[in-house]
Amino acid sequence: MIKAIIVEDEKNARIALRQMILEDCPEVEIIAESAEIHESITLINREQPDLVFLDIRLGNTTSFEILKNVDYSTFDIIFTTAYEDYALKAFRFSAI
């Protein structure tokens, strides 16, 4: 089983992503969800996920602030965003 965390500040997007994962990825267990940066950092450090679904834009900042505060070499990242401007920066963080 792949332990995953969803980080998404828009409630409807978070619900839709969770539903897609539940329907299409039975091997993925969603162990936590967060809508903000500081809580996400705590969850990632505490839960030690295998995978993080990470919205790039979180409020007035970006989720790259999360990655500066966790050891992202211990999990895979799937960025979920509508902002293509962040694609190159995401790949620097070993994005999927």
Secondary structure, DSSP 8 states (H G I E B T S, - for coil): -EEEEEE-SSHHHHHHHHHHHHHH-TTEEEEEEESSHHHHHHHHHHH--SEEEEESEETTEETHHHHTTS-GGGSEEEEE-S-GGGHHHHHHTTB-
